[in-house]
Structure formats: C-alpha cells, structure tokens
C-alpha cells in the first residue's frame, strides 16, 4: 500500500455506501488523528482502538441521519504521495463554504481548516470531507 490515507478514506467511503454500522482500519498515528477529527466534527458516532495486532486496529462507528442517509456525503484526497499539495494559511481551501471540513497537516499537528486559520498556520492539505 503506497498511500495509507487514501486507503483510510476509501474504506470509510465503501462502508458508508454499503450502509455498514462500523468499519475496521489498520491503525497509525496519522489515521488516529484523522479519526479524532472526524469524531470532533460529528461525522462519526465514535471509535475505539483495538490492540489485536502489533499495529492495532481502529474501529470506527459510522453515523447515519434519521432517514438512514449517511452523514458523510463525500471524501476526497487532495495531497498524494506523487503530488504533495501545500498551502499557506491564506490559501487553505474551504469545503462547501464551511459545510465540510478540510484537514491540514501542520507543524502543530492535524488541524481542520478553521483551526489552521485560527492558529495562523499552513501545511499540507490532506483531504476534505463533507
């Protein structure tokens, strides 16, 4: 696997489309950080970290609306290993005029676009979720 973040997003996208209640993903610090942001932004119901393997596994509990529609409508990888996308704080993109979240890897850790603007830091634009 050459792009673990794309794999993370794809697993979530596939589970949402199949209306699964949960999805399991191999753990890493970056993926745990992404999962925490998804939880803080209310895109998922919760998550747990299982120590069933030396690497560990993240179990993500997906969130659906009252009529069964998924809360996560879309996931898009912006920066990739072959083409890194960096943005200063003034050029961090907004997702759907603030209805979605852009996740940025900064020197202060993984932040949402709003948090990066508030802390006045730029970085690598990883993905966007709406």
C-alpha positions in Angstrom: 0.0 0.0 0.0 1.6 3.3 -1.1 -1.0 5.7 0.3 -2.4 4.8 3.7 -4.5 7.9 3.9 -6.2 7.2 0.6 -6.8 3.6 1.9 -8.3 5.0 5.1 -10.7 7.3 3.1 -11.6 4.5 0.7 -12.5 2.1 3.4 -14.8 4.7 5.1 -16.4 5.6 1.7 -17.0 1.9 0.8 -18.5 1.2 4.3 -20.8 4.2 4.1 -22.0 3.3 0.6 -22.7 -0.3 1.9 -24.6 1.1 4.9 -22.3 -0.7 7.4 -22.5 0.3 11.0 -18.8 0.1 11.6 -15.5 -0.3 9.7 -12.1 -1.5 10.8 -8.9 0.1 9.6 -5.2 -0.7 10.4 -4.0 1.9 12.9 -1.3 4.5 12.7 -0.8 7.9 14.4 -1.9 9.7 11.3 -5.1 7.6 10.9 -5.9 8.0 14.6 -5.5 11.8 14.2 -7.9 11.8 11.2 -10.4 9.7 13.1 -10.3 12.1 16.1 -11.1 15.0 13.8 -14.0 13.0 12.2 -15.3 12.4 15.7 -14.9 16.0 16.8 -16.7 17.3 13.7 -19.6 14.8 14.3 -19.1 12.8 11.1 -18.9 9.5 13.1 -20.5 8.2 16.3 -17.3 7.1 17.9 -14.3 5.0 17.5 -12.2 2.5 19.5 -8.6 1.4 19.2 -8.1 -2.4 19.4 -4.7 -3.9 20.2 -5.5 -7.2 18.5 -2.3 -6.9 16.3 1.1 -5.4 16.9 0.0 -2.4 14.7 -3.5 -2.2 16.2 -6.9 -1.6 14.6 -9.2 1.4 14.6 -12.9 0.5 14.7 -15.0 3.4 13.5 -18.7 3.6 14.2 -20.4 5.3 11.3 -23.2 7.9 11.7 -26.4 8.0 9.7 -29.3 10.5 9.7 -32.8 9.9 10.9 -33.9 8.6 7.5 -30.8 6.4 7.0 -28.8 8.8 4.9 -25.1 8.8 5.8 -23.7 11.9 7.5 -20.5 11.6 5.3 -21.6 12.5 1.8 -18.1 12.6 0.3 -14.4 12.1 1.0 -11.7 13.4 -1.3 -7.9 13.0 -1.1 -6.2 16.2 -2.1 -2.5 15.7 -1.5 -1.0 12.4 -2.6 2.5 10.8 -2.3 3.1 11.6 -6.0 1.9 15.2 -5.8 2.0 16.9 -2.4 -0.2 20.0 -2.1 0.9 22.6 0.4 -1.0 25.8 1.2 -0.1 28.9 3.3 -2.8 29.9 5.9 -4.3 32.4 3.4 -4.9 29.8 0.7 -6.3 26.9 2.7 -9.4 25.8 0.8 -12.9 25.8 2.3 -15.1 22.8 1.7 -18.6 23.8 0.6 -18.3 27.2 2.1 -17.7 25.8 5.6 -20.3 23.0 5.5 -17.5 20.4 5.1 -14.0 20.1 6.6 -10.6 20.3 5.0 -7.9 18.5 7.0 -4.4 20.1 7.1 -1.2 18.5 8.4 0.6 21.4 10.1 3.7 21.7 12.4 1.1 21.9 15.2 -0.4 18.5 14.2 -3.5 17.6 12.2 -6.0 20.5 12.1 -9.2 21.4 10.4 -9.1 24.3 8.0 -10.9 26.6 10.6 -8.4 25.6 13.3 -5.4 26.2 11.0 -6.7 29.7 10.2 -7.3 30.4 13.8 -3.8 29.3 14.8 -2.4 31.1 11.7 -0.5 28.0 10.3 -0.4 26.4 6.9 0.7 23.0 5.8 -0.1 20.0 3.6 -3.7 19.8 2.6 -4.5 16.1 3.1 -8.2 15.7 2.3 -11.7 17.2 2.5 -14.8 15.7 3.9 -18.4 16.8 3.5 
